[in-house]
Amino acid sequence: MNVVCNNGGDMKKTRQLRELLNRPAALIAPGAYDGLSARLVEQAGFDAVYASGGAIARSTGIPDLGLLSMNEVADRITTMVEAVSVPVIADADTGYGNALNAQRTAKAFERAGVAAFHLEDQEFPKRCGHYDDKRIVPVNEMTQKLRAVRDALLDDDFVVIARTDGLAVEGYDKTIERAHRYAEAGADVIFVEAPVSVEQIEDIARDLPYPKLINMFKGGKTPFMTADRLAELGYKIVIVPSDLQRAAIKGMQDALQAIQSGREDHPAYQNMVSFKDREACIGTAEYLEREARYAS
């Protein structure tokens, strides 16, 4: 989606995201973890990319347990933002520490060019929202983090998403109370992680009259609901964090089996993109054209 300002320039990504959130339909943001996967999301026609913290961690060969540093994640996100023209919604985990750490994270992610990020109320180091045995910080600590983040951001259009993992720790009622506090502290969007039933998804929609994000992927704790139904309930963003990476893992495993077989006719080779199509995905022709234009 290419949104243009009245002055003829491209609309900044934060404003572009806010425009997208004003649509009746829910914004679907598939999870990517590097520049190539981000490009594929945009090329498939999606209006936003989700920079999945879990997928980024796994792409380095480690689990989603808060093991990567803020700088490592910010560096990766920078390459993803540069690869696409649509807004990128980033996973800022817990802000990588206290309120001051969260401020530093906010500044780094804003410099990287993301349009939004979500900050969560788990203790640092965090763990995947669909793992067991999560621990969360006191409400006041999280609200102060949100205020600190909002104070650090330079762009008033930057979208701050507050995630709570309270359902698995404190139960429904206290989680809803947390979400209200987070909205009061400056969150633009509320993200209640890992509802475990359709009824819970519907109850969250009813009890939180704010723009909402939901995490929806195959095989998680949250049951599948269509984007149309989620939009009817008031969910504005649907992230799908891990499906692309899981598909890529299966594709690479199949290709490795083909290589091991030594057979040119192995079925896995039929599922690979061609050399030409690969180069088209990453825009090699455009790079070569620019190289020729600037050649002396």
Beta strands, then each sheet from edge to edge (+ up, - down):
strand 1: 27-32
strand 2: 49-51
strand 3: 88-91
strand 4: 116-120
strand 5: 159-164
strand 6: 189-192
strand 7: 212-215
strand 8: 235-240
sheet 1: 1+ 2+ 3+ 4+ 5+ 6+ 7+ 8+ 1+
end
